[in-house]
Amino acid sequence: MERRKFLFRSVQASALLLISGNMFASVLPMFNPVKKKKVYFHYLLFWLRKDLSEAEVKDFENFFEGLKKLPYQKNLRYGKPAASSPRNVLDNTFTYNASMEFDTLEELEAYGQLPEHLALVQKYKPFFERMLVHDTVYN
């Protein structure tokens, strides 16, 4: 009989610990909130001039390769429009796009003022007739 009471109380105590531990874990973020890190994305669209040769269009990729070497930016990717099925909301009229991420808005803005960045823009600006930039912050 005593052994049965001991086992029953042990099970009760274990259940209480499990429940209280789960309750504590669910309430803990209210006392110590995890700060979500913001990420800044810099998205570029380019419409190259129609009179460029194939070699010049290919050479324009060196613009992106040069940007990859600059500080602050991470994960620079670039490409051409995908052969997606036509839809009313799809705009694939651009020649190239690129995206990169930054840890802070200050880094994104400092990147845009780097002499190396400005030199690359100056060198390749004659290649495009239009450029569009989207800067976005994600939580």
N, C-alpha and C positions, 0 to 999 in steps of 0.2 A: 504494500500500500504506500509506504514512504517513497519507495523507488518510483512508483507511478506519479506521485505528486512532484517529485524532483524532475522527472522527464517532462511533465506537463508545464511546470514553471520554466524549465529550460527552453521549451518551444515558445512559450509566451514571451520570454525575454528576447529570444532571437528575432521573433516577429516584430517586437517593439523596436529593437535596434534597426532592423531593416526598414521599417516604415519611417522612423524618425530620421534615419540617414538619408532616405530619399527626399523627405520633406526639407531637410536642411540643405541638400544639394540644389533643390528647386528654388529656394529662397536666397541662397548665397549670392547670385548675380545682382540682387537688389542692393546688397551692401557693398559689393565690390564689382561694379559694372565693368565689363570688358570693353575697352574703347576700340571701336571698329576703325581700322586704318582706311583712310581715303586714298584712292588711286586716281591719278589724272591721266587721261588719254588725249593724245594729240592725233587727229585724223586728218589726212590731206588728200585732196583730189586734184588731179592734173589733167588738163586737156591739152595735148601737144599740138603744135602747128601741123596742119595737113600737108605742108610742103616738105617736111623732113624726110630724109632718106631712111631706109631700114637701119643702116649703120648708126645714124644719128639717134633714132629711137632707142636702139640698143645701148648707145653710149649714155643716154639719159639715166639708165640704171646705175651708173657710176655716182650719180647724185645721191641716191639712197645708200650706196655702199660707203660713201664719204660720211654721210650722216650717222651711220652705224658706229663710226669710230669716235664720235664726240661724247663728252661726259654728260651725265645726268640721265639721258634717255636709256630706256631698257626695252628689250623685246621688239625692236624695229622690224616690221614686216612690210613688204610691198608686193604689189602684183597688178595684174590687169583684170578687167571685168570677166566674171565667170559667164559661161554660156547658159545662164539660167533661162528658164521658160519666160517668154514675155508676159508681163503683167502691168496693170495700170500704175502700180506703185513703184515699179522697177525703173531705175535710171542707170543704165550702163553705157552712157555716152562718153564717160571719161576714158582716158588712155591708161593712166596709172593711178593707184591709190597707195597710201602708206599709213601705217598706224604705229604708234610707240607709246610707252607709258612712262610716267614720272611719279616719284614718291610725293612730291609737294608742288604746289602751284608756283612757289618761288623758284624751284628747279626748272620747271617748264619755261618760266619767263626768262631765267638766266640763260637757258639753252638757246632761246631765240636771239639773244644778244651776243652770243659767242662770235668772235671774229672769224673763226673757221666756218661757222654756220652761215654767217653773212656772205663770206667769200663763195661758198658753194651755191647759195641762192643767186648771187650775182653772175656766176659762171653759167648756170643752167637756166636762168630766167629767159634768155632768148629762145629756148626750146618750147616753151608753152605759151599758149594764148590766153589761158584762164587757169586760175588756181583757187581752190576753196578750202578753208580750214574749219574744223570743228574741234573745239576743246571741251572735254566732258569730265566731270568728277563723278566717281562711283564710290559709294560707301561700302 
